[in-house]
Amino acid sequence: MMATVLLLAAIGVLTWMVLVRSLGYQNSWELETSIEMMVIAIFLGAPYTLHTGGHVKMEILEAVLPESARQAVRFAAQATGLAVCVYLAWSGFLMALDAYRSGERALGVWQPLVWPKYASVPLGMGLTALQYLVEMRWPRLHRPAPAAALPAPPLEKLHD
C-alpha cells in the first residue's frame, strides 16, 4: 500500500514538474523527490511482488522437470533469493546506519538526507526474506496463480 502511494505521489510530482517547466519556471526539488519516492517504493513493494508471484521464476525449467526435481529447483531458487535478501538487508542496514551517523546528503540542489532512502533497503529486503521463508516453509499456502499467469485454454474449448 505504501509503495503504491509513493509511486502515485512520484507520478504527481513528475506531472507537476512538466507543467511548471512548460510555463517557463524552474524548480529543483521535483526530480530528486520523485527519484527518492520511486526507490523507496521499489524496495517496499518487493515482498508483495514475491507474495503475488510477480518475481522472475524459472517456469520453463520447472515445466519440463518431474515433480521431485521441480520442488528441488524451486527450493534452491528460494534459498538463493533468501540468501541474497538477507545479505542486502544487512548491507543496507550498515549503509543506512553510516549515512545516519554521518549526516550524508544526496548530491544536487535540494540535498536531502540519504538515510531514509537507504533505510528502505533493509526494510524491504528484510520483509522479502521473511516472505521467502514463508514460501519455503509453507508451500501449500501458495495462492493460485494470477489469471495473467495461467496458460490460455485450448482453442477448441473457446468455441464450445
N, CA, C and O of each residue as an XYZ file, in Angstrom:
640
protein
N       0.819     -1.186      0.000
C       0.000      0.000      0.000
C       0.870      1.259      0.000
O       0.634      2.190     -0.770
N       1.873      1.271      0.872
C       2.756      2.434      0.950
C       3.514      2.614     -0.357
O       3.722      3.742     -0.805
N       3.930      1.506     -0.971
C       4.642      1.596     -2.247
C       3.746      2.201     -3.323
O       4.211      3.000     -4.136
N       2.475      1.832     -3.336
C       1.533      2.383     -4.300
C       1.354      3.886     -4.095
O       1.343      4.658     -5.054
N       1.216      4.284     -2.847
C       1.056      5.708     -2.534
C       2.287      6.481     -2.990
O       2.166      7.560     -3.571
N       3.477      5.931     -2.726
C       4.708      6.604     -3.131
C       4.825      6.708     -4.653
O       5.234      7.747     -5.172
N       4.472      5.649     -5.363
C       4.526      5.705     -6.828
C       3.529      6.716     -7.396
O       3.852      7.455     -8.325
N       2.327      6.747     -6.842
C       1.345      7.729     -7.301
C       1.810      9.148     -6.999
O       1.627     10.054     -7.812
N       2.411      9.338     -5.826
C       2.941     10.662     -5.484
C       4.069     11.050     -6.436
O       4.159     12.204     -6.857
N       4.932     10.087     -6.777
C       6.027     10.375     -7.714
C       5.476     10.761     -9.079
O       6.005     11.667     -9.724
N       4.427     10.091     -9.526
C       3.791     10.440    -10.797
C       3.227     11.856    -10.727
O       3.367     12.638    -11.667
N       2.588     12.176     -9.599
C       2.056     13.523     -9.426
C       3.140     14.588     -9.437
O       2.967     15.650    -10.035
N       4.250     14.308     -8.778
C       5.362     15.262     -8.732
C       5.962     15.449    -10.125
O       6.251     16.575    -10.530
N       6.148     14.360    -10.853
C       6.697     14.474    -12.207
C       5.751     15.226    -13.140
O       6.191     16.007    -13.984
N       4.460     14.988    -12.985
C       3.472     15.720    -13.787
C       3.534     17.211    -13.461
O       3.499     18.054    -14.358
N       3.624     17.522    -12.185
C       3.767     18.907    -11.754
C       5.017     19.533    -12.371
O       4.988     20.671    -12.840
N       6.110     18.775    -12.362
C       7.369     19.276    -12.904
C       7.213     19.624    -14.391
O       7.671     20.676    -14.837
N       6.577     18.755    -15.138
C       6.390     19.009    -16.571
C       5.523     20.248    -16.783
O       5.828     21.084    -17.633
N       4.449     20.363    -16.014
C       3.567     21.528    -16.168
C       4.275     22.831    -15.809
O       4.175     23.815    -16.543
N       4.981     22.843    -14.700
C       5.656     24.064    -14.249
C       6.769     24.457    -15.217
O       6.928     25.632    -15.548
N       7.527     23.477    -15.662
C       8.619     23.793    -16.594
C       8.103     24.201    -17.967
O       8.758     24.970    -18.671
N       6.944     23.695    -18.352
C       6.388     24.116    -19.643
C       5.930     25.576    -19.603
O       5.803     26.216    -20.646
N       5.685     26.098    -18.405
C       5.328     27.506    -18.241
C       6.568     28.394    -18.097
O       6.443     29.611    -17.962
N       7.753     27.797    -18.125
C       8.991     28.555    -18.069
C       9.581     28.720    -16.686
O      10.580     29.422    -16.531
N       8.997     28.094    -15.672
C       9.526     28.199    -14.316
C      10.504     27.059    -14.047
O      10.438     26.013    -14.693
N      11.394     27.259    -13.108
C      12.376     26.234    -12.741
C      12.261     25.917    -11.258
O      12.200     26.824    -10.429
N      12.232     24.684    -10.938
C      12.296     24.200     -9.556
C      13.340     23.108     -9.508
O      13.643     22.484    -10.525
N      13.884     22.877     -8.341
C      14.949     21.885     -8.251
C      14.559     20.649     -7.459
O      15.303     19.669     -7.444
N      13.438     20.674     -6.818
C      13.116     19.602     -5.899
C      12.347     18.450     -6.519
O      12.369     17.351     -5.964
N      11.672     18.644     -7.636
C      10.746     17.640     -8.147
C      11.420     16.336     -8.557
O      11.003     15.251     -8.151
N      12.458     16.456     -9.361
C      13.112     15.239     -9.863
C      13.746     14.451     -8.731
O      13.597     13.231     -8.664
N      14.448     15.132     -7.846
C      15.085     14.448     -6.718
C      14.046     13.784     -5.815
O      14.237     12.657     -5.360
N      12.952     14.490     -5.563
C      11.895     13.942     -4.711
C      11.267     12.712     -5.342
O      11.048     11.710     -4.660
N      10.975     12.774     -6.634
C      10.343     11.628     -7.294
C      11.284     10.428     -7.339
O      10.834      9.290     -7.205
N      12.571     10.662     -7.522
C      13.530      9.554     -7.507
C      13.566      8.913     -6.127
O      13.554      7.687     -6.013
N      13.608      9.722     -5.085
C      13.595      9.199     -3.714
C      12.357      8.329     -3.488
O      12.457      7.225     -2.953
N      11.199      8.830     -3.897
C       9.953      8.085     -3.672
C       9.924      6.785     -4.468
O       9.443      5.769     -3.966
N      10.433      6.800     -5.704
C      10.414      5.580     -6.513
C      11.366      4.522     -5.964
O      11.035      3.336     -5.961
N      12.535      4.935     -5.503
C      13.482      3.970     -4.931
C      12.881      3.316     -3.687
O      12.943      2.097     -3.527
N      12.307      4.126     -2.820
C      11.679      3.579     -1.608
C      10.521      2.654     -1.978
O      10.367      1.592     -1.375
N       9.710      3.038     -2.956
C       8.569      2.222     -3.368
C       9.008      0.872     -3.921
O       8.350     -0.141     -3.685
N      10.108      0.853     -4.648
C      10.592     -0.415     -5.213
C      10.949     -1.399     -4.110
O      10.571     -2.569     -4.166
N      11.677     -0.921     -3.110
C      12.084     -1.833     -2.027
C      10.909     -2.227     -1.141
O      10.844     -3.366     -0.680
N       9.985     -1.312     -0.896
C       8.828     -1.652     -0.070
C       7.834     -2.540     -0.809
O       7.068     -3.269     -0.178
N       7.837     -2.489     -2.133
C       6.931     -3.321     -2.914
C       7.452     -4.711     -3.215
O       6.696     -5.562     -3.684
N       8.723     -4.962     -2.958
C       9.323     -6.264     -3.287
C       8.655     -7.441     -2.567
O       8.415     -8.463     -3.210
N       8.340     -7.354     -1.260
C       7.695     -8.508     -0.611
C       6.332     -8.837     -1.215
O       5.992    -10.008     -1.387
N       5.566     -7.818     -1.530
C       4.244     -8.054     -2.130
C       4.381     -8.673     -3.519
O       3.600     -9.545     -3.901
N       5.373     -8.217     -4.261
C       5.601     -8.775     -5.593
C       5.932    -10.257     -5.500
O       5.448    -11.052     -6.305
N       6.751    -10.634     -4.524
C       7.063    -12.054     -4.321
C       5.813    -12.812     -3.887
O       5.558    -13.916     -4.368
N       5.046    -12.236     -2.994
C       3.837    -12.874     -2.474
C       2.827    -13.172     -3.586
O       2.158    -14.205     -3.563
N       2.722    -12.275     -4.544
C       1.745    -12.458     -5.628
C       2.311    -13.187     -6.834
O       1.611    -13.360     -7.832
N       3.568    -13.620     -6.764
C       4.156    -14.371     -7.868
C       4.674    -13.502     -8.988
O       4.806    -13.977    -10.116
N       4.968    -12.256     -8.719
C       5.418    -11.342     -9.754
C       6.914    -11.345    -10.000
O       7.377    -10.738    -10.965
N       7.683    -12.018     -9.146
C       9.133    -12.062     -9.348
C       9.477    -13.023    -10.480
O       8.667    -13.874    -10.848
N      10.659    -12.886    -11.020
C      11.124    -13.735    -12.109
C      11.297    -15.160    -11.573
O      11.875    -15.373    -10.508
N      10.787    -16.119    -12.328
C      10.894    -17.528    -11.938
C      11.455    -18.333    -13.091
O      11.569    -17.851    -14.218
N      11.799    -19.564    -12.782
C      12.309    -20.478    -13.809
C      11.172    -21.388    -14.261
O      11.255    -22.607    -14.116
N      10.118    -20.801    -14.804
C       8.936    -21.564    -15.155
C       9.178    -22.550    -16.284
O       8.619    -23.647    -16.274
N       9.996    -22.183    -17.250
C      10.245    -23.096    -18.374
C      10.967    -24.340    -17.878
O      10.612    -25.457    -18.253
N      11.978    -24.152    -17.036
C      12.715    -25.288    -16.480
C      11.805    -26.130    -15.608
O      11.842    -27.359    -15.675
N      10.990    -25.485    -14.792
C      10.083    -26.226    -13.917
C       9.047    -27.025    -14.701
O       8.618    -28.086    -14.248
N       8.644    -26.541    -15.852
C       7.600    -27.208    -16.636
C       8.072    -28.536    -17.213
O       7.256    -29.437    -17.408
N       9.357    -28.683    -17.489
C       9.843    -29.905    -18.121
C      10.407    -30.911    -17.121
O      10.706    -32.047    -17.490
N      10.555    -30.510    -15.873
C      11.131    -31.406    -14.873
C      10.051    -32.243    -14.194
O       8.896    -31.825    -14.111
N      10.431    -33.432    -13.707
C       9.482    -34.193    -12.894
C       9.236    -33.461    -11.563
O      10.008    -32.584    -11.176
N       8.161    -33.831    -10.880
C       7.736    -33.116     -9.673
C       8.817    -33.043     -8.603
O       8.994    -31.989     -7.992
N       9.544    -34.126     -8.359
C      10.577    -34.092     -7.315
C      11.703    -33.120     -7.676
O      12.180    -32.372     -6.823
N      12.117    -33.134     -8.928
C      13.169    -32.207     -9.362
C      12.642    -30.777     -9.374
O      13.371    -29.838     -9.055
N      11.383    -30.616     -9.740
C      10.766    -29.292     -9.751
C      10.777    -28.673     -8.351
O      11.078    -27.490     -8.185
N      10.449    -29.480     -7.360
C      10.455    -28.981     -5.981
C      11.865    -28.630     -5.532
O      12.058    -27.644     -4.821
N      12.849    -29.418     -5.935
C      14.235    -29.138     -5.559
C      14.731    -27.845     -6.211
O      15.407    -27.041     -5.569
N      14.395    -27.651     -7.479
C      14.800    -26.417     -8.175
C      14.112    -25.218     -7.551
O      14.741    -24.180     -7.349
N      12.828    -25.346     -7.244
C      12.085    -24.243     -6.625
C      12.681    -23.891     -5.260
O      12.837    -22.718     -4.923
N      13.011    -24.925     -4.481
C      13.589    -24.676     -3.155
C      14.974    -24.034     -3.278
O      15.303    -23.130     -2.511
N      15.783    -24.491     -4.231
C      17.113    -23.899     -4.425
C      17.003    -22.432     -4.842
O      17.779    -21.597     -4.378
N      16.052    -22.118     -5.706
C      15.854    -20.729     -6.127
C      15.379    -19.878     -4.952
O      15.829    -18.744     -4.787
N      14.482    -20.412     -4.143
C      14.002    -19.670     -2.981
C      15.120    -19.482     -1.955
O      15.230    -18.413     -1.353
N      15.940    -20.496     -1.751
C      17.053    -20.375     -0.805
C      18.064    -19.339     -1.288
O      18.609    -18.576     -0.490
N      18.312    -19.315     -2.588
C      19.216    -18.301     -3.152
C      18.625    -16.907     -2.981
O      19.329    -15.977     -2.589
N      17.337    -16.758     -3.272
C      16.666    -15.475     -3.073
C      16.704    -15.031     -1.619
O      16.911    -13.854     -1.328
N      16.505    -15.974     -0.711
C      16.572    -15.673      0.718
C      17.961    -15.186      1.107
O      18.097    -14.190      1.817
N      18.993    -15.887      0.642
C      20.372    -15.502      0.969
C      20.698    -14.110      0.428
O      21.325    -13.306      1.119
N      20.280    -13.827     -0.790
C      20.534    -12.505     -1.387
C      19.800    -11.423     -0.594
O      20.371    -10.366     -0.323
N      18.556    -11.671     -0.223
C      17.789    -10.681      0.537
C      18.379    -10.439      1.921
O      18.416     -9.299      2.385
N      18.836    -11.489      2.580
C      19.470    -11.317      3.897
C      20.747    -10.504      3.754
O      20.998     -9.604      4.556
N      21.553    -10.806      2.750
C      22.785    -10.045      2.523
C      22.474     -8.571      2.239
O      23.109     -7.683      2.809
N      21.501     -8.311      1.364
C      21.145     -6.936      1.036
C      20.546     -6.205      2.236
O      20.792     -5.013      2.425
N      19.763     -6.911      3.042
C      19.189     -6.287      4.239
C      20.295     -5.886      5.212
O      20.272     -4.783      5.758
N      21.255     -6.770      5.428
C      22.355     -6.462      6.345
C      23.227     -5.333      5.787
O      23.549     -4.390      6.510
N      23.601     -5.419      4.541
C      24.426     -4.375      3.930
C      23.681     -3.043      3.887
O      24.278     -1.992      4.123
N      22.402     -3.080      3.592
C      21.596     -1.868      3.581
C      21.467     -1.253      4.954
O      21.463     -0.030      5.099
N      21.362     -2.106      5.970
C      21.312     -1.603      7.345
C      22.600     -0.871      7.701
O      22.565      0.224      8.262
N      23.734     -1.482      7.373
C      25.018     -0.838      7.654
C      25.167      0.474      6.884
O      25.681      1.459      7.414
N      24.718      0.477      5.642
C      24.803      1.673      4.814
C      23.905      2.784      5.377
O      24.323      3.940      5.447
N      22.690      2.442      5.772
C      21.766      3.433      6.327
C      22.270      3.959      7.663
O      22.163      5.153      7.944
N      22.815      3.080      8.481
C      23.356      3.499      9.773
C      24.530      4.456      9.594
O      24.637      5.462     10.295
N      25.400      4.134      8.654
C      26.545      5.003      8.375
C      26.081      6.366      7.854
O      26.614      7.401      8.255
N      25.093      6.364      6.966
C      24.578      7.627      6.426
C      23.883      8.446      7.510
O      23.974      9.673      7.514
N      23.193      7.776      8.422
C      22.524      8.478      9.520
C      23.551      9.121     10.455
O      23.420     10.285     10.836
N      24.566      8.348     10.812
C      25.597      8.862     11.731
C      26.386     10.016     11.125
O      26.749     10.958     11.829
N      26.650      9.949      9.830
C      27.478     10.981      9.195
C      26.665     12.167      8.692
O      27.231     13.201      8.341
N      25.332     12.025      8.656
C      24.500     13.102      8.131
C      24.657     13.280      6.630
O      24.491     14.382      6.107
N      24.977     12.190      5.939
C      25.216     12.237      4.494
C      23.990     12.774      3.751
O      22.847     12.457      4.082
N      24.260     13.583      2.756
C      23.205     14.175      1.937
C      23.418     13.804      0.479
O      24.539     13.526      0.053
N      22.328     13.804     -0.279
C      22.388     13.496     -1.707
C      23.011     14.662     -2.459
O      22.995     15.800     -1.990
N      23.551     14.369     -3.616
C      24.066     15.424     -4.483
C      22.902     16.140     -5.137
O      21.816     15.573     -5.256
N      23.101     17.327     -5.545
C      22.054     18.090     -6.203
C      21.752     19.354     -5.419
O      22.396     19.653     -4.413
N      20.772     20.080     -5.895
C      20.442     21.371     -5.296
C      19.720     21.187     -3.960
O      20.030     21.880     -2.990
N      18.784     20.282     -3.903
C      17.962     20.105     -2.713
C      18.747     19.466     -1.577
O      18.606     19.881     -0.427
N      19.554     18.485     -1.868
C      20.415     17.767     -0.935
C      19.676     17.186      0.270
O      19.961     17.563      1.407
N      18.732     16.274      0.036
C      18.054     15.646      1.181
C      18.984     14.646      1.877
O      19.965     14.180      1.297
N      18.659     14.332      3.118
C      19.381     13.281      3.819
C      19.136     11.960      3.088
O      18.026     11.702      2.623
N      20.169     11.130      2.990
C      20.006      9.884      2.232
C      19.636      8.691      3.100
O      19.257      7.645      2.572
N      19.736      8.821      4.415
C      19.455      7.644      5.229
C      18.015      7.148      5.110
O      17.812      5.937      5.201
N      16.988      8.002      4.910
C      15.646      7.426      4.734
C      15.543      6.537      3.482
O      14.896      5.490      3.504
N      16.182      6.968      2.413
C      16.182      6.151      1.194
C      16.952      4.859      1.435
O      16.504      3.782      1.040
N      18.119      4.966      2.087
C      18.908      3.781      2.374
C      18.196      2.840      3.341
O      18.358      1.623      3.254
N      17.413      3.392      4.257
C      16.702      2.556      5.227
C      15.626      1.708      4.567
O      15.210      0.696      5.132
N      15.170      2.100      3.384
C      14.175      1.285      2.694
C      14.774     -0.028      2.191
O      14.045     -0.992      1.958
N      16.090     -0.070      2.024
C      16.742     -1.306      1.550
C      16.641     -2.410      2.606
O      16.127     -3.485      2.297
N      17.113     -2.189      3.851
C      16.987     -3.281      4.825
C      15.536     -3.610      5.168
O      15.203     -4.768      5.423
N      14.673     -2.594      5.176
C      13.268     -2.864      5.469
C      12.639     -3.727      4.377
O      12.038     -4.760      4.670
N      12.774     -3.310      3.138
C      12.185     -4.069      2.033
C      12.806     -5.441      1.848
O      12.091     -6.423      1.650
N      14.124     -5.520      1.910
C      14.785     -6.815      1.725
C      14.572     -7.734      2.920
O      14.497     -8.952      2.755
N      14.473     -7.173      4.118
C      14.156     -7.990      5.290
C      12.776     -8.596      5.190
O      12.582     -9.774      5.492
N      11.809     -7.787      4.763
C      10.445     -8.307      4.589
C      10.374     -9.313      3.440
O       9.621    -10.284      3.508
N      11.153     -9.081      2.393
C      11.193    -10.044      1.284
C      11.825    -11.355      1.740
O      11.376    -12.428      1.335
N      12.864    -11.284      2.581
C      13.470    -12.501      3.129
C      12.446    -13.273      3.959
O      12.372    -14.499      3.874
N      11.658    -12.558      4.761
C      10.609    -13.233      5.536
C       9.578    -13.879      4.623
O       9.085    -14.969      4.915
N       9.248    -13.219      3.524
C       8.304    -13.805      2.567
C       8.891    -15.060      1.931
O       8.175    -16.038      1.717
N      10.190    -15.041      1.626
C      10.838    -16.259      1.115
C      10.746    -17.386      2.140
O      10.486    -18.535      1.781
N      10.956    -17.063      3.404
C      10.845    -18.092      4.451
C       9.443    -18.678      4.496
O       9.283    -19.891      4.629
N       8.441    -17.840      4.387
C       7.060    -18.327      4.383
C       6.838    -19.256      3.197
O       6.238    -20.321      3.345
N       7.310    -18.865      2.040
C       7.088    -19.686      0.845
C       7.889    -20.984      0.884
O       7.462    -21.993      0.323
N       9.040    -20.965      1.539
C       9.830    -22.191      1.654
C       9.241    -23.125      2.706
O       9.260    -24.344      2.536
N       8.726    -22.566      3.776
C       8.232    -23.372      4.894
C       6.829    -23.897      4.653
O       6.515    -25.032      5.013
N       5.989    -23.081      4.048
C       4.602    -23.462      3.843
C       4.216    -23.344      2.379
O       3.422    -22.473      2.023
N       4.763    -24.206      1.518
C       4.448    -24.079      0.084
C       2.976    -24.345     -0.223
O       2.477    -23.915     -1.263
N       2.280    -25.041      0.662
C       0.861    -25.319      0.407
C       0.004    -24.068      0.592
O      -1.154    -24.042      0.175
N       0.563    -23.044      1.209
C      -0.177    -21.800      1.372
C      -0.135    -20.936      0.126
O      -0.720    -19.853      0.096
N       0.555    -21.411     -0.904
C       0.634    -20.627     -2.143
C      -0.756    -20.366     -2.683
O      -1.620    -21.243     -2.702
N      -0.939    -19.173     -3.105
C      -2.179    -18.789     -3.731
C      -2.186    -19.298     -5.162
O      -1.130    -19.555     -5.741
N      -3.377    -19.445     -5.735
C      -3.391    -19.796     -7.149
C      -2.747    -18.679     -7.965
O      -2.772    -17.513     -7.570
N      -2.183    -19.043     -9.083
C      -1.507    -18.052     -9.934
C      -2.505    -17.009    -10.416
O      -3.671    -17.326    -10.653
N      -2.054    -15.771    -10.560
C      -2.948    -14.754    -11.123
C      -3.418    -15.170    -12.507
O      -2.745    -15.941    -13.189
N      -4.561    -14.665    -12.917
C      -5.157    -15.068    -14.193
C      -4.216    -14.842    -15.362
O      -4.217    -15.630    -16.308
N      -3.414    -13.786    -15.322
C      -2.486    -13.495    -16.421
C      -1.388    -14.542    -16.515
O      -0.813    -14.734    -17.587
N      -1.081    -15.230    -15.405
C      -0.005    -16.209    -15.404
C      -0.488    -17.603    -15.787
O       0.323    -18.489    -16.059
N      -1.799    -17.801    -15.808
C      -2.325    -19.116    -16.160
C      -2.235    -19.335    -17.659
O      -2.373    -18.392    -18.438
N      -2.001    -20.587    -18.069
C      -1.939    -20.842    -19.510
C      -3.300    -20.614    -20.154
O      -4.339    -20.818    -19.525
N      -3.284    -20.197    -21.390
C      -4.521    -19.953    -22.131
C      -5.226    -21.273    -22.403
O      -4.564    -22.286    -22.630
N      -6.556    -21.284    -22.385
C      -7.266    -22.538    -22.684
C      -7.074    -22.907    -24.147
O      -6.839    -22.034    -24.982
N      -7.173    -24.206    -24.466
C      -7.043    -24.619    -25.866
C      -8.121    -23.952    -26.721
O      -9.205    -23.628    -26.235
N      -7.804    -23.755    -28.001
C      -8.727    -23.059    -28.901
C     -10.064    -23.777    -29.053
O     -11.105    -23.130    -29.171
N     -10.043    -25.139    -29.050
C     -11.296    -25.866    -29.236
C     -12.239    -25.636    -28.064
O     -13.455    -25.714    -28.244
N     -11.726    -25.355    -26.874
C     -12.583    -25.083    -25.713
C     -13.236    -23.705    -25.821
O     -14.312    -23.478    -25.268
N     -12.583    -22.790    -26.532
C     -13.134    -21.449    -26.677
C     -14.359    -21.420    -27.580
O     -15.200    -20.531    -27.444
N     -14.477    -22.373    -28.498
C     -15.576    -22.381    -29.458
C     -16.763    -23.185    -28.990
O     -17.781    -23.222    -29.681
N     -16.674    -23.827    -27.850
C     -17.784    -24.649    -27.353
C     -18.904    -23.815    -26.799
O     -19.910    -24.358    -26.342
